């Protein structure tokens, strides 16, 4: 896999965990519907692409199936374990493989234009950028709830020496 994708994915794994550590410690976040929707959606999309990359049926738990934020965090942690296995597999050797994205038909309906196929490489970049976008929204909401958001910038992670993902004790 391209080295830049490795950097971006390992940063994403770390940044997601840093967000979770903050969210699970702030009492005001525990019952906040906006936090729950955003963080669920972040992992929902990560899982959807993971299944596409592995040519597997898309089976994603519904938001209602989670009792609380901690159960969503465990689901996110499970995704991370799957993703690490995937990015270290031979499946990432051909980044130019086209990935059929079932929900691309919505873009066709909106624009009236046929969508151009996306490659594995491009969809992997999509997951990283989509996750970053929603971490920003989560951090904003976290601040609105009175918390101090996690610093999850790529350069911050680099300056820290690219630490590995650390979920600490938050999943217990």
Phi and psi in degrees as a GROMACS rama.xvg file:
@    title "Ramachandran Plot"
@    xaxis  label "Phi"
@    yaxis  label "Psi"
@TYPE xy
-56.3385  143  UNK-2
-63.9639  -33.491  UNK-3
-66.1345  -35.2451  UNK-4
-67.3038  -39.461  UNK-5
-57.6588  -47.9931  UNK-6
-58.9747  -48.3957  UNK-7
-64.4278  -40.897  UNK-8
-69.8238  -41.7939  UNK-9
-69.2191  -31.7308  UNK-10
-65.5247  -44.523  UNK-11
-57.7467  -44.5196  UNK-12
-59.7591  -46.5086  UNK-13
-63.3291  -47.4396  UNK-14
-63.5024  -41.308  UNK-15
-59.6504  -43.7316  UNK-16
-65.3169  -38.6639  UNK-17
-63.8252  -39.8822  UNK-18
-62.0291  -46.7138  UNK-19
-59.9928  -41.7508  UNK-20
-59.1396  -40.0195  UNK-21
-70.0163  -49.2832  UNK-22
-60.3428  -43.1751  UNK-23
-72.7973  -14.8128  UNK-24
-93.2335  -16.7387  UNK-25
-92.1612  113.704  UNK-26
-56.3291  -40.7106  UNK-27
-62.6663  -22.9452  UNK-28
-79.705  -22.1315  UNK-29
-61.0611  -35.0791  UNK-30
-112.074  16.9404  UNK-31
-86.9045  115.547  UNK-32
-62.8182  -35.9784  UNK-33
-65.9065  -45.0161  UNK-34
-59.6835  -47.1225  UNK-35
-60.2566  -44.5086  UNK-36
-64.7711  -44.3884  UNK-37
-64.7827  -46.2414  UNK-38
-73.3483  -33.3224  UNK-39
-63.9855  -47.2629  UNK-40
-61.4706  -40.0942  UNK-41
-53.2961  -50.0732  UNK-42
-75.9869  -30.4009  UNK-43
-57.9724  -46.4484  UNK-44
-70.0084  -39.4593  UNK-45
-58.161  -46.7588  UNK-46
-63.3741  -43.645  UNK-47
-56.5885  -47.1794  UNK-48
-69.2175  -36.0215  UNK-49
-56.6609  -45.0779  UNK-50
-65.5818  -39.4282  UNK-51
-62.3497  -44.6072  UNK-52
-61.0775  -30.3097  UNK-53
-98.3031  8.68083  UNK-54
50.9296  44.8635  UNK-55
-116.132  155.805  UNK-56
-59.4124  141.058  UNK-57
-81.5418  106.737  UNK-58
-121.892  103.11  UNK-59
-121.197  129.265  UNK-60
-59.5394  142.615  UNK-61
-80.6285  152.716  UNK-62
-55.6275  -37.0856  UNK-63
-66.0773  -17.1819  UNK-64
-76.3439  -9.71969  UNK-65
-100.328  128.727  UNK-66
-74.2212  -34.2738  UNK-67
-158.435  179.269  UNK-68
-63.5448  -35.7894  UNK-69
-62.2194  -36.192  UNK-70
-68.5105  -33.4803  UNK-71
-69.3906  -38.5808  UNK-72
-60.3096  -42.4285  UNK-73
-63.2805  -38.4874  UNK-74
-63.5093  -42.9845  UNK-75
-63.325  -40.0658  UNK-76
-62.9118  -42.5349  UNK-77
-61.2968  -39.3458  UNK-78
-59.4436  -44.9815  UNK-79
-59.2195  -40.1465  UNK-80
-63.7038  -41.8129  UNK-81
-64.5647  -42.2241  UNK-82
-64.3703  -42.9659  UNK-83
-58.7237  -43.5862  UNK-84
-61.3922  -43.5301  UNK-85
-64.2151  -49.1311  UNK-86
-69.7332  -16.6875  UNK-87
-96.7595  5.97687  UNK-88
-96.0176  172.814  UNK-89
-71.7768  -12.4314  UNK-90
-64.4056  -18.7847  UNK-91
-94.0133  6.76516  UNK-92
-70.8508  -28.7955  UNK-93
-115.079  82.6649  UNK-94
-70.8506  -12.2087  UNK-95
-88.4884  -1.69279  UNK-96
-58.7829  136.485  UNK-97
-76.7276  140.75  UNK-98
-113.733  121.865  UNK-99
-82.4505  122.217  UNK-100
-110.387  107.208  UNK-101
-56.8086  -35.0073  UNK-102
-81.3327  2.67834  UNK-103
-65.9809  -19.2764  UNK-104
-61.5407  -26.4868  UNK-105
-65.5111  -37.1514  UNK-106
-66.6852  -40.0934  UNK-107
-61.956  -40.3423  UNK-108
-66.5225  -40.3967  UNK-109
-70.8703  -43.9728  UNK-110
-93.8506  -21.2683  UNK-111
75.1152  11.7372  UNK-112
-118.02  147.651  UNK-113
-71.3078  134.124  UNK-114
-78.3134  151.488  UNK-115
-89.8471  138.521  UNK-116
-60.1941  148.868  UNK-117
-106.705  150.799  UNK-118
-93.5759  167.237  UNK-119
-55.3157  -46.9315  UNK-120
-54.6341  -48.5558  UNK-121
-67.6746  -38.0382  UNK-122
-71.8654  -30.6184  UNK-123
-67.0368  -40.6275  UNK-124
-64.3205  -37.3  UNK-125
-59.3685  -44.9573  UNK-126
-61.7245  -43.8206  UNK-127
-63.7907  -46.5582  UNK-128
-70.9567  -38.1731  UNK-129
-62.426  -42.3909  UNK-130
-64.7413  -41.3014  UNK-131
-62.4062  -43.707  UNK-132
-57.0176  -47.9281  UNK-133
-75.0162  -28.9592  UNK-134
-62.4013  -36.3645  UNK-135
-62.1399  -42.3511  UNK-136
-65.3547  -40.2124  UNK-137
-64.1119  -43.7799  UNK-138
-62.0436  -39.9615  UNK-139
-61.3186  -48.5091  UNK-140
-63.5449  -38.1126  UNK-141
-58.8551  -44.5828  UNK-142
-63.5886  -41.2308  UNK-143
-60.8181  -29.7689  UNK-144
-84.2494  0.500642  UNK-145
99.7466  5.26954  UNK-146
-94.7428  164.801  UNK-147
-98.8369  112.423  UNK-148
-61.1836  156.456  UNK-149
-70.6953  141.236  UNK-150
-88.9123  112.606  UNK-151
-127.852  19.3929  UNK-152
-60.5884  145.166  UNK-153
-56.1492  -45.0575  UNK-154
-65.7156  -33.9592  UNK-155
-62.0483  -44.7029  UNK-156
-61.7644  -42.3008  UNK-157
-62.4424  -47.2485  UNK-158
-59.4867  -30.3293  UNK-159
-78.2785  -0.585984  UNK-160
89.221  23.4612  UNK-161
54.1274  60.4584  UNK-162
-62.3023  151.125  UNK-163
-73.6537  163.753  UNK-164
-65.2701  132.741  UNK-165
-132.079  107.351  UNK-166
-85.4107  -8.91853  UNK-167
57.0008  -140.26  UNK-168
-100.058  11.0337  UNK-169
-67.7335  -19.4037  UNK-170
-89.8755  -2.4538  UNK-171
